[in-house]
């Protein structure tokens, strides 16, 4: 491995370890009328570094983690089930109290 590729590998490793942020705005204007503005915020880092910084949106994104949707649906179903069981218990107690 020559010095140049070694230096590139070291630089890439450093960027992924520490992270780098690139920020920019692009505006499209015609006759001094702004038609479109794009705001670009790019963060390049390893997944571990991003997690340490509190950025882990991909863990719940259905595109990147389809099982996250299944887990969310299962959690929602379990919560609804628990609520319905509690409501049923309340109704059963009310019926028991009304019986002679």
N, C-alpha and C positions, 0 to 999 in steps of 0.2 A: 504494500500500500504506500503510495507516495505521500509526500507532505501535504499536498493540496487536498486530497480526499480525506486524509486524517483530520485536517483542519475543518472541513465541511462536516464530518461526522461529529467532531467535538462541538461545533457550533449548534448543530441540530440537537444534540443531547442536552446542551445547556438551555436552548429555547424550550424544549419539551419539559425540562426539569423546573425551570423558573417561570416560564410563560412569557408571552409577548402580546401586547395589545396594539392593534392598528386601527386608527380612527380616521374617517374621512367623510366629506359631504360632496355630493355631485349634484349640480343644479343644471337643468336644461331650460334655457331662456330663448324666447323669440321676440325681438323688438322690445327688449326690456320688460317682457312679461314672463314671469317664472311659470313654466308649465309643469315641471316635475322636479322634485328634490328627493334624492336618495341619501339616506344617512347610513353609513356603513360602520359597523363596530365588529371587528374581527379579533377573536382571542384564540391564540394558538398555544396549546400546552398539552401535556399528557392527561389522560383521564384521571389519574391519581392526583396530579397537581390541581386540576379543576375541582375535583371533589374536596380537596383540602381548603380551597378558596370558597367553598359553598355553592359551586356551580355543578349541579348534577341533574339538570332538567331532563336529560335523555333517559334516565332510569324510569320515568313515568310516561314518556312519550310513546304512544302506540306504534309509531313508525319504527322506532329503535328498540322497543321492548314490548312486543305484543303480549307477553305474559303479564305485564303490569296492568293492562286493561282487565284481564281475567281476574287478577288479584283484587283490583278495585271493585269489580262487579261482585266478587265473592264476599268482600268486606261489607259492601252495601247490602247484599242479600242477608248476611248474618245480622247486621244491625236491624234491618226491617223485621227479620224473624224474631229477634229478641223483643222488639217493640210490640209485635203482635201477640207474643206469648204473655207479656205483661198485661196488655189490654184484656186478653182472655181471662187471665187470673183475676183481674179486677171485676169483670162481669160475673165470673163464677162465684166470687165472694159475695157480690151483691145479691145474686140469686139465692145463695145459702141463707143469707140474713133475712130474706123475705119469706122463706118457707116456714110454715107453722110448726 
